[in-house]
Amino acid sequence: MTAEAPTAPAVSYGRLIPVTVHFDDLDALGLLHNARYPLMVERAWTELWSEHGVRFDGDWAAAGDACNAVRELRIGYEAPVTRPGAYAVHLWLERLGTTGLTYGFRLCSADGTETYARGTRVLVRLDAATLRPAPWSETFRAVGRELLRPAG
């Protein structure tokens, strides 16, 4: 008999990426430190795109779509995370433009039912040589379209 790998709970749009809160992520009050929420989101975002071959391996000239910069980050804290353990980040795209995108996120319980924080982040794709805005590749855009949140 073989053990089946656990599957991530279903969400109606985007992806739910498992993350772990460690004891040292908590502050002196035993709460997830406010600066750790965006870090959990960044780790989930990096994992999601790595699955599709988008990663930075130290060579800016070869970074492609991984050569991007944060233009804006907004986050609202809804409930405290009070203990280490398994959680998830729900990720989706709100907007996919030619050179930029806006993605939404929720740090939530592992099953996606309880939300601790939510927000948006705007990224701009950059040309590695000039650091000016550059278009996303068609491969990136195809994956991005699958992550778009339905209107309404």
MODA-V299083 format. One record per residue. N is the residue number from 0. SS is DSSP state (@ for helix, = for strand, . for the rest). PHI is phi in radians with two decimals (NA if undefined). BURIAL is I if it has 24 or more other C-alpha atoms within 12 Angstrom, else O. Layout:
BEGIN
n,ss,phi,burial
N,SS,PHI,BURIAL
N,SS,PHI,BURIAL
END
This chain:
BEGIN
n,ss,phi,burial
0,.,NA,O
1,.,-1.91,O
2,.,-1.45,O
3,.,-1.50,O
4,.,-1.18,O
5,.,-1.13,O
6,.,-1.84,O
7,.,-1.24,O
8,.,-1.02,O
9,.,-1.36,O
10,.,-2.15,O
11,.,-1.32,O
12,.,-2.74,O
13,.,1.23,I
14,=,-2.35,I
15,=,-1.86,I
16,=,-1.90,I
17,=,-1.13,I
18,=,-2.40,I
19,=,-2.11,I
20,=,-1.66,I
21,.,-1.71,O
22,@,-0.93,O
23,@,-1.35,O
24,@,-1.45,I
25,=,-1.49,O
26,.,-1.53,O
27,.,-1.11,O
28,.,-1.57,O
29,.,1.44,O
30,.,-1.92,I
31,=,-1.02,I
32,.,-1.07,I
33,@,-0.98,I
34,@,-1.31,O
35,@,-1.39,I
36,@,-1.02,I
37,@,-1.10,I
38,@,-1.14,O
39,@,-1.06,I
40,@,-1.14,I
41,@,-1.06,I
42,@,-1.10,I
43,@,-1.15,I
44,@,-1.05,I
45,@,-1.09,O
46,@,-1.11,O
47,@,-1.01,I
48,@,-1.29,I
49,@,-1.07,O
50,.,-1.04,O
51,.,-1.88,O
52,.,1.43,O
53,.,-1.66,I
54,.,-2.70,I
55,.,-1.87,O
56,.,-1.95,O
57,.,1.72,O
58,.,-1.95,O
59,@,-1.05,O
60,@,-1.10,O
61,@,-1.79,O
62,.,-1.22,O
63,@,0.97,I
64,@,-1.18,I
65,@,-1.32,I
66,.,-1.51,I
67,=,-2.58,I
68,=,-2.35,I
69,=,-1.38,O
70,=,-1.69,O
71,=,-2.72,O
72,=,-2.38,O
73,=,-2.22,O
74,=,-2.52,I
75,=,-2.12,O
76,=,-1.68,I
77,.,-1.84,O
78,.,-2.68,O
79,.,-1.32,I
80,.,-1.55,I
81,.,-1.95,O
82,.,-2.71,O
83,.,-1.17,O
84,=,2.50,O
85,=,-1.49,O
86,=,-2.40,I
87,=,-2.60,I
88,=,-2.10,I
89,=,-1.60,I
90,=,-2.08,I
91,=,-2.77,I
92,=,-1.75,I
93,=,-1.53,I
94,=,-2.63,I
95,=,-2.21,I
96,.,-1.71,I
97,.,-1.20,O
98,.,-2.09,I
99,=,-2.42,I
100,=,-2.68,I
101,=,-2.16,I
102,=,-2.02,I
103,=,-1.80,I
104,=,-2.66,I
105,=,-2.37,I
106,=,-1.53,I
107,=,-2.49,I
108,=,-1.08,I
109,.,-1.00,I
110,.,-1.60,I
111,.,1.42,I
112,.,-1.50,O
113,.,-1.98,O
114,=,-1.81,I
115,=,-1.78,I
116,=,-2.72,I
117,=,-2.54,I
118,=,-3.10,I
119,=,-2.40,I
120,=,-2.50,I
121,=,-1.83,I
122,=,-2.02,I
123,=,-2.15,I
124,=,-1.29,I
125,=,-2.05,I
126,.,-1.33,I
127,.,-1.09,O
128,.,-1.40,O
129,.,-1.86,O
130,.,1.04,O
131,.,-1.75,O
132,=,-0.95,I
133,.,-2.41,I
134,.,-1.24,I
135,.,-1.16,I
136,.,-1.23,I
137,@,-1.15,O
138,@,-1.08,O
139,@,-1.08,I
140,@,-1.10,I
141,@,-1.11,O
142,@,-1.16,I
143,@,-1.02,I
144,@,-1.06,O
145,@,-1.18,O
146,@,-1.66,I
147,=,-1.09,I
148,.,-1.30,I
149,.,-1.08,O
150,.,-1.13,O
151,.,1.59,O
END
